[in-house]
Amino acid sequence: MQVFIFALSLLLCSGCFIADELDAGMKLMDQHADKSVRDARDKAEAEAEAEAQAASKNEGPGFIDGVVSWAEEALEEEPPPPDPADFPIRCWINGKEHFRTRWDCESRGGTAVELSAD
C-alpha cells in the first residue's frame, strides 16, 4: 500500500505543473510587455532557432562519409610491434633528464644513461 501511495504522489508531483506555470507566466508577461520588448525577444528566439538548425546541419559527417572513414580505419595497417630490446632509459637532453627509448634519445641528440636494477 505504501508503494502505491508513493507512486501516486510521484505522478501528481511531476514537473509538468511547474512547466505549465512557467509557460502561463511567460504568456502573461508577453501580454503586458512593450511591443519592442516582445519583438526583440521574438527576434532573438528566431535567431537562436536558425543557429540551432544550421549547427544541426553541420553537426558531422553524413552516413556515407562515416562508413567510408570507418572502412579506411578498419583496413589501415597495424603498426609494427615495439622492439623488446628498445626499453626506456635515462636520457639527458640539454641538461634536462627524460626517460625515453635509446633510439628516441639518440635521435634527439641526447646522452643515453642505462638504468641500474638496484
C-alpha positions as a Markdown table, in Angstrom:
| # | Residue | x | y | z |
|---|---|---|---|---|
| 1 | Met | 0.0 | 0.0 | 0.0 |
| 2 | Gln | 2.8 | 2.4 | 0.8 |
| 3 | Val | 4.4 | 1.8 | -2.6 |
| 4 | Phe | 1.1 | 2.6 | -4.3 |
| 5 | Ile | 0.8 | 5.9 | -2.3 |
| 6 | Phe | 4.4 | 6.8 | -3.1 |
| 7 | Ala | 3.9 | 6.1 | -6.8 |
| 8 | Leu | 0.7 | 8.1 | -6.9 |
| 9 | Ser | 2.4 | 11.0 | -5.1 |
| 10 | Leu | 5.3 | 10.9 | -7.7 |
| 11 | Leu | 2.8 | 11.1 | -10.5 |
| 12 | Leu | 0.9 | 14.0 | -9.0 |
| 13 | Cys | 4.1 | 15.9 | -8.2 |
| 14 | Ser | 5.7 | 15.7 | -11.6 |
| 15 | Gly | 7.5 | 18.7 | -13.1 |
| 16 | Cys | 4.8 | 19.2 | -15.7 |
| 17 | Phe | 2.8 | 21.5 | -13.4 |
| 18 | Ile | 5.9 | 23.7 | -12.9 |
| 19 | Ala | 6.5 | 23.9 | -16.7 |
| 20 | Asp | 2.8 | 24.8 | -17.2 |
| 21 | Glu | 3.0 | 27.6 | -14.6 |
| 22 | Leu | 6.2 | 29.0 | -16.2 |
| 23 | Asp | 4.5 | 29.0 | -19.7 |
| 24 | Ala | 1.5 | 30.7 | -18.3 |
| 25 | Gly | 3.7 | 33.3 | -16.6 |
| 26 | Met | 5.6 | 34.0 | -19.9 |
| 27 | Lys | 2.3 | 34.5 | -21.7 |
| 28 | Leu | 1.1 | 36.9 | -19.1 |
| 29 | Met | 4.4 | 38.8 | -19.3 |
| 30 | Asp | 4.1 | 39.0 | -23.1 |
| 31 | Gln | 0.6 | 40.5 | -22.8 |
| 32 | His | 1.8 | 43.3 | -20.5 |
| 33 | Ala | 5.2 | 43.9 | -22.1 |
| 34 | Asp | 6.1 | 46.6 | -24.6 |
| 35 | Lys | 5.8 | 45.7 | -28.2 |
| 36 | Ser | 9.5 | 46.5 | -28.7 |
| 37 | Val | 10.5 | 44.0 | -25.9 |
| 38 | Arg | 8.3 | 41.3 | -27.5 |
| 39 | Asp | 9.7 | 42.0 | -30.9 |
| 40 | Ala | 13.3 | 41.8 | -29.6 |
| 41 | Arg | 12.6 | 38.6 | -27.8 |
| 42 | Asp | 10.9 | 37.0 | -30.8 |
| 43 | Lys | 13.8 | 38.1 | -33.0 |
| 44 | Ala | 16.4 | 36.6 | -30.5 |
| 45 | Glu | 14.4 | 33.3 | -30.4 |
| 46 | Ala | 14.2 | 33.2 | -34.2 |
| 47 | Glu | 18.0 | 33.7 | -34.5 |
| 48 | Ala | 18.7 | 31.1 | -31.9 |
| 49 | Glu | 16.5 | 28.6 | -33.7 |
| 50 | Ala | 18.2 | 29.4 | -37.0 |
| 51 | Glu | 21.6 | 28.9 | -35.5 |
| 52 | Ala | 20.5 | 25.6 | -33.9 |
| 53 | Gln | 19.2 | 24.4 | -37.3 |
| 54 | Ala | 22.5 | 25.4 | -39.0 |
| 55 | Ala | 24.5 | 23.7 | -36.3 |
| 56 | Ser | 22.5 | 20.5 | -36.7 |
| 57 | Lys | 23.1 | 20.5 | -40.5 |
| 58 | Asn | 26.9 | 20.9 | -39.9 |
| 59 | Glu | 26.9 | 18.5 | -37.0 |
| 60 | Gly | 29.2 | 16.0 | -38.5 |
| 61 | Pro | 29.8 | 13.8 | -41.5 |
| 62 | Gly | 27.0 | 12.1 | -43.2 |
| 63 | Phe | 26.2 | 8.4 | -43.2 |
| 64 | Ile | 28.3 | 7.7 | -46.4 |
| 65 | Asp | 31.3 | 9.7 | -45.1 |
| 66 | Gly | 31.1 | 7.8 | -41.7 |
| 67 | Val | 31.1 | 4.4 | -43.5 |
| 68 | Val | 34.0 | 5.4 | -45.7 |
| 69 | Ser | 36.1 | 6.7 | -42.7 |
| 70 | Trp | 35.2 | 3.5 | -40.8 |
| 71 | Ala | 36.3 | 1.3 | -43.7 |
| 72 | Glu | 39.6 | 3.3 | -44.0 |
| 73 | Glu | 40.3 | 2.8 | -40.3 |
| 74 | Ala | 39.4 | -0.9 | -40.5 |
| 75 | Leu | 41.6 | -1.6 | -43.5 |
| 76 | Glu | 44.5 | 0.5 | -42.2 |
| 77 | Glu | 47.7 | -1.5 | -41.4 |
| 78 | Glu | 48.6 | -2.0 | -37.8 |
| 79 | Pro | 51.9 | -0.5 | -36.6 |
| 80 | Pro | 54.7 | -3.0 | -36.1 |
| 81 | Pro | 55.1 | -4.3 | -32.5 |
| 82 | Pro | 57.7 | -2.5 | -30.4 |
| 83 | Asp | 61.2 | -3.9 | -30.2 |
| 84 | Pro | 61.5 | -5.6 | -26.8 |
| 85 | Ala | 65.3 | -4.7 | -26.7 |
| 86 | Asp | 64.4 | -1.0 | -27.0 |
| 87 | Phe | 63.3 | -0.3 | -23.4 |
| 88 | Pro | 63.2 | 3.1 | -21.6 |
| 89 | Ile | 66.4 | 4.6 | -20.4 |
| 90 | Arg | 67.5 | 7.8 | -18.7 |
| 91 | Cys | 68.3 | 10.4 | -21.3 |
| 92 | Trp | 69.9 | 13.8 | -20.8 |
| 93 | Ile | 68.9 | 16.4 | -23.4 |
| 94 | Asn | 70.1 | 20.0 | -23.0 |
| 95 | Gly | 70.7 | 19.4 | -19.3 |
| 96 | Lys | 67.3 | 18.0 | -18.6 |
| 97 | Glu | 66.5 | 14.5 | -17.6 |
| 98 | His | 64.0 | 12.5 | -19.7 |
| 99 | Phe | 63.0 | 8.8 | -19.8 |
| 100 | Arg | 62.9 | 7.6 | -23.4 |
| 101 | Thr | 63.9 | 4.7 | -25.5 |
| 102 | Arg | 67.6 | 4.6 | -26.7 |
| 103 | Trp | 66.6 | 5.3 | -30.3 |
| 104 | Asp | 64.4 | 8.3 | -29.3 |
| 105 | Cys | 67.1 | 9.7 | -27.1 |
| 106 | Glu | 69.9 | 9.4 | -29.7 |
| 107 | Ser | 67.6 | 10.8 | -32.4 |
| 108 | Arg | 67.0 | 13.9 | -30.3 |
| 109 | Gly | 70.7 | 14.4 | -29.7 |
| 110 | Gly | 70.7 | 13.3 | -26.1 |
| 111 | Thr | 73.1 | 11.3 | -23.9 |
| 112 | Ala | 71.8 | 7.9 | -23.0 |
| 113 | Val | 72.4 | 6.5 | -19.5 |
| 114 | Glu | 71.4 | 2.9 | -18.7 |
| 115 | Leu | 69.1 | 2.5 | -15.7 |
| 116 | Ser | 70.5 | 0.3 | -13.0 |
| 117 | Ala | 68.5 | -2.5 | -11.5 |
| 118 | Asp | 69.3 | -1.6 | -7.8 |
